[in-house]
Amino acid sequence: MDIVFLVARILFAAIFLASAFGHFANQKQMAEYAKAMGAPAPGLAVPVTGLMILVGGLMIVLGIWGDLGALLLVAFLLPTTFIMHAFWKMDAEQDPQMAQLEQISFMKNLSLTGGALAFFWLFVEYGKDLPLTITGPLF
């Protein structure tokens, strides 16, 4: 059963690791999109958030202070969800597909936030006993 926990961590973190790659590989385009969505300091925010999700995802996968890694993901997800996927601000009559896409992304991010909080709790409560990790919890 130890492998199940490792596979869960890998599957959960995969979206963040892939997204981190996009933050760095498409930094200019992502910054333009972030600016259009009203994100503050998009030229700085894109690489900083890319680093946050890269480090957070790797910490969860490797089991190195997984609690801190989960908090990094929560710190990324909460503002990103409400700034970048504010579907309620969109004119659904003008562009219903975009409004629906943003609503789906909003709900996906809320679910990922819940998953990150669950991993945080697991690492804090059971960190020293969790299988296939490199360190115990930081907190």
N, C-alpha and C positions, 0 to 999 in steps of 0.2 A: 504493500500500500504506500510505501514511501515514495515510489515513483509517481504515484497519482498527484501528490502535492507538488512535485517538481514539474510535471506536465502542466498542471493548473497554473503555476507561476509563469511558465514559458508562454502558454496560450494567452494569458492575461496581458503580459508585457509585450507581446508581439506587435500589437497595434501602436504602442508608444515607441518602440524601437524603429518601426517602419516610418512612423510620422517624424521622428527625429531626423532620419535620413532625408526626408522631404524638406524639413526646415533648413537643412544645410545645403542640399543640392539645388533647391529652388528658392533660395533666400529672398531674392529680389521680387519674384512674383508673389511670394507669400506676404512679404512686407506691403506690397501694393494692395493686396486683398485685405490685410489687416487694417490698413489705413482707410480703405473704403468702408470697412465695417465700424470705424470709429475707435479702433484700438489706440491707446496712448503709446507714443514713441515706437511705432512699428519697426523701424530699422534696428532698434535695439531689442525690442521684445521678441522678435522672431528667433534670433540666435540664442538669446537667454532661455526662452522657453524650450527651444530645441535641446539645449544642454540639460535643462531640468528633466525632460522626459527621457532623454538618453540615460542619464545617471540614475534616475528613479527606476526606470525599467530594468536596467542592469543590476541594480541593487536587489530588486525583487527576484529576478531570475537566479542570480548567484547566491542569494541568501546572505548578503553582506549588509548588516543593519537594515534589514527589510522593512522595519518600521519607519525609518527615515525615508527610504525609497518610496514607500506608500504615501507619506506626507508630501513629498515632492510632487507626486502625481496629483494629489488632491489640490495642492497649491497652484498647479497648472490648470487643472480641470475647472475649478469653480469660476475664476474670472473668464476663462476662455469660453465656457459654456454660455455665460450671460452676455458677453461682449460680441463674440463671433457668430453666435447662433440665435440671435434675438428675433425669432420668427414673428413675434407679435408686433414688431415694428415694421414689418413688410406689408406691402399692399398685395394681399392674396388675390384680389381680383385682377390686378395688372399682371402678376407673374405667379400663378398658383403652384407651378412646379417648383420654383425656387423657394417659395414659402414652405411647401411641404418638405423639401429637402432640408431646410434649416430646422424645421420642427423635428424631423427624424434625427438629425445630428445633435440637437439639444437633448432629446430623450436618451440617445446613445451615451452622451457625455454624462448625464445624470446617473445612468446605470454604471458606467465606469467609475464614477465617483463613489458610488456605493460599494463596488468591488474593491476599490483602493482602501476605503475605510475598513472593510472587512479584513483585508490583508493586514492593515495596520493593527487591528485588534488581535488577530492571530499571532503576529510577530511579537506584540507586547505581552500578551497573556501566556503564550506557549513557546516563545522564541528559543529558549534553551533546549526545549524538547522536540522542536520541529526537525524533521528529517531532511537530509541533503542540503544543509545550509553551511556557510563558511563561518559566520559569526552569530552570536546571539543578538538580541535587540539592543539598540542604543538607549532607548527610554525605559 
